[in-house]
Amino acid sequence: MAVNLFQIEAGDTVEVGQAMSAERAFPITYLNDVGLSCTFERLELFAVGVEAEDFQRVETVARKILELLSHTPVFGVGVNFRFFDHDVDAKFSDSLVTKEDLEAKYKIASTEVRSALQVGDGTTLNLVRALDQGGIAVAFNFHTVTTGTEIARALLNGHILEHHKTAVAFMNDFYDQSDFTVQRYGAIEGAKNDE
């Protein structure tokens, strides 16, 4: 992995980290500030931050993987962000109230609303808004259908940064949320205007 994806010379010593969590069945291996994880369905890459250079590193590794595995069927490219807040905002919670008036008869333990939005260029935004006792969560999955590795590689040139900007603008426009914390597997650090 170090030699093929990061052009590290054979025999060089490198720092590698691995993260596990209860919500993920598969570990994430971090090398040179890019996380990689394989599930049964896909290969997942993780940025360690939300700056342009963090996303560029991920895209560079993704393009290299697609170059090395050029005959592997690739049917889509997904970019995911999740926003959390432990303080439940009235504007957010009101947006998840349904017309059935369930809260008149029951105590609602959690609510989840899913939407698939067409956001242009063949990309669908699968948006999940959730509310429970722990707070609120908004999950963005920007999914672009591809028909091969060449198309997927072409997408990965500023694609992640653009989707991150869209997600941050969405949170600000619809929920007046602009102050976020970056959550990483294994660490949580504060950051302004970031995921």
C-alpha positions as CSV (number, residue, x, y, z in Angstrom):
1,M,0.0,0.0,0.0
2,A,2.7,2.5,1.0
3,V,4.8,1.8,-2.2
4,N,1.9,1.7,-4.7
5,L,-0.4,4.4,-3.3
6,F,2.0,6.8,-1.6
7,Q,5.2,6.3,-3.6
8,I,7.1,5.5,-0.4
9,E,10.3,3.6,-1.1
10,A,10.4,-0.1,-0.2
11,G,12.3,-0.5,3.1
12,D,11.4,3.0,4.4
13,T,9.8,3.2,7.8
14,V,6.3,4.8,7.9
15,E,3.8,5.6,10.6
16,V,0.6,3.7,10.3
17,G,-2.5,4.1,12.5
18,Q,-5.6,2.0,12.7
19,A,-9.0,3.0,14.1
20,M,-11.9,0.8,15.1
21,S,-15.2,1.9,16.4
22,A,-18.4,0.2,17.6
23,E,-20.4,1.7,14.7
24,R,-18.0,0.3,12.0
25,A,-17.4,-3.4,11.4
26,F,-14.2,-2.7,9.5
27,P,-11.0,-1.0,10.7
28,I,-9.7,2.2,9.0
29,T,-6.0,2.2,8.3
30,Y,-4.3,5.6,8.2
31,L,-1.2,6.4,6.3
32,N,0.0,9.9,5.2
33,D,-3.2,11.5,6.5
34,V,-5.5,9.3,4.4
35,G,-7.7,6.5,5.9
36,L,-8.5,3.4,3.9
37,S,-11.1,0.7,4.7
38,C,-12.5,-2.2,2.7
39,T,-16.0,-3.4,3.3
40,F,-17.7,-6.2,1.4
41,E,-19.3,-3.7,-1.0
42,R,-16.7,-0.9,-1.5
43,L,-13.4,0.7,-0.8
44,E,-13.7,3.7,1.5
45,L,-11.3,6.6,1.9
46,F,-11.2,9.1,4.8
47,A,-9.8,12.6,5.1
48,V,-8.3,13.6,8.4
49,G,-9.6,17.1,8.2
50,V,-11.8,19.3,6.0
51,E,-9.3,21.6,4.4
52,A,-8.8,21.6,0.6
53,E,-5.4,19.8,1.0
54,D,-7.1,17.1,3.1
55,F,-9.6,16.4,0.3
56,Q,-6.9,16.7,-2.4
57,R,-4.8,13.9,-0.6
58,V,-7.9,11.6,-0.6
59,E,-8.6,12.3,-4.3
60,T,-5.0,11.7,-5.3
61,V,-5.0,8.3,-3.5
62,A,-8.4,7.4,-5.0
63,R,-7.2,8.3,-8.5
64,K,-4.1,6.1,-8.0
65,I,-6.2,3.2,-6.8
66,L,-8.5,3.5,-9.9
67,E,-5.4,3.7,-12.1
68,L,-3.9,0.5,-10.5
69,L,-7.2,-1.3,-10.6
70,S,-8.3,0.0,-14.0
71,H,-10.3,-3.2,-14.9
72,T,-12.3,-3.2,-11.7
73,P,-16.0,-2.4,-12.2
74,V,-16.8,1.0,-10.7
75,F,-20.5,1.9,-10.7
76,G,-20.4,5.1,-8.6
77,V,-18.4,7.6,-6.5
78,G,-19.8,8.6,-3.2
79,V,-18.8,11.5,-1.0
80,N,-20.1,11.4,2.6
81,F,-20.3,14.0,5.4
82,R,-22.1,13.8,8.8
83,F,-22.9,16.7,11.0
84,F,-23.7,16.2,14.7
85,D,-24.9,18.5,17.4
86,H,-25.7,17.5,20.9
87,D,-27.9,20.6,21.5
88,V,-31.2,20.1,19.8
89,D,-32.2,23.2,17.9
90,A,-35.9,24.0,17.8
91,K,-35.8,24.9,14.1
92,F,-34.2,21.5,13.3
93,S,-36.5,19.5,15.5
94,D,-39.6,21.3,14.1
95,S,-38.5,20.4,10.6
96,L,-38.8,16.7,11.5
97,V,-42.3,16.9,12.9
98,T,-44.8,14.9,10.8
99,K,-48.4,15.6,10.1
100,E,-49.6,12.5,12.0
101,D,-49.2,14.4,15.3
102,L,-47.7,11.3,16.9
103,E,-46.3,13.2,19.8
104,A,-49.9,13.9,21.0
105,K,-50.2,10.2,21.9
106,Y,-46.6,8.9,22.2
107,K,-43.2,10.0,23.4
108,I,-41.0,10.0,20.4
109,A,-37.7,8.4,21.1
110,S,-36.1,9.1,17.7
111,T,-37.0,10.5,14.3
112,E,-35.3,10.0,11.0
113,V,-36.2,11.6,7.7
114,R,-34.7,10.5,4.3
115,S,-34.7,12.4,1.0
116,A,-33.1,11.8,-2.3
117,L,-32.4,15.1,-4.0
118,Q,-31.1,15.6,-7.6
119,V,-28.3,18.2,-7.3
120,G,-27.2,18.3,-10.9
121,D,-24.4,16.7,-13.0
122,G,-25.9,13.2,-12.5
123,T,-25.4,13.4,-8.7
124,T,-28.0,12.4,-6.2
125,L,-27.8,13.7,-2.6
126,N,-29.1,11.1,-0.2
127,L,-29.9,13.2,2.8
128,V,-30.7,11.8,6.2
129,R,-31.8,14.0,9.1
130,A,-32.1,12.3,12.5
131,L,-33.1,13.4,16.0
132,D,-32.8,11.4,19.2
133,Q,-31.9,11.8,22.9
134,G,-28.2,12.3,21.9
135,G,-28.9,15.2,19.6
136,I,-29.2,15.8,15.9
137,A,-27.4,14.3,13.0
138,V,-27.5,15.2,9.3
139,A,-25.8,12.8,6.9
140,F,-25.0,13.8,3.3
141,N,-24.2,11.1,0.7
142,F,-23.4,12.7,-2.7
143,H,-23.6,9.7,-5.1
144,T,-22.6,10.0,-8.8
145,V,-23.2,7.1,-11.1
146,T,-20.2,6.1,-13.2
147,T,-19.6,3.5,-15.9
148,G,-15.9,2.8,-15.3
149,T,-12.7,3.8,-13.7
150,E,-11.9,6.6,-16.3
151,I,-15.1,8.4,-15.5
152,A,-14.6,7.9,-11.8
153,R,-11.0,9.3,-12.0
154,A,-12.2,12.3,-13.9
155,L,-14.7,13.1,-11.2
156,L,-12.0,13.1,-8.5
157,N,-10.6,16.6,-9.1
158,G,-12.0,19.0,-6.5
159,H,-15.2,16.9,-6.2
160,I,-15.0,16.4,-2.5
161,L,-14.3,20.0,-1.7
162,E,-17.3,21.1,-3.8
163,H,-19.6,18.7,-2.1
164,H,-18.3,19.8,1.3
165,K,-19.1,23.4,0.5
166,T,-22.6,22.3,-0.6
167,A,-23.1,20.4,2.7
168,V,-21.9,23.3,4.8
169,A,-24.1,25.8,2.9
170,F,-27.0,23.5,3.3
171,M,-26.6,23.3,7.0
172,N,-26.3,27.1,7.2
173,D,-29.2,27.8,4.9
174,F,-31.7,25.3,6.3
175,Y,-30.7,25.0,9.9
176,D,-28.7,28.1,10.7
177,Q,-25.8,25.9,11.7
178,S,-22.3,27.3,10.9
179,D,-20.2,26.2,13.8
180,F,-19.1,22.6,13.5
181,T,-16.8,20.1,15.2
182,V,-14.6,17.8,13.2
183,Q,-15.2,14.2,14.4
184,R,-12.6,11.6,13.5
185,Y,-12.5,7.9,14.3
186,G,-10.3,8.0,17.4
187,A,-10.3,11.8,18.0
188,I,-12.5,14.8,18.2
189,E,-11.1,18.3,17.5
190,G,-12.8,21.6,17.3
191,A,-13.0,23.5,14.0
192,K,-14.9,26.4,12.8
193,N,-17.2,26.1,9.8
194,D,-16.2,22.5,9.2
195,E,-17.8,19.1,9.4
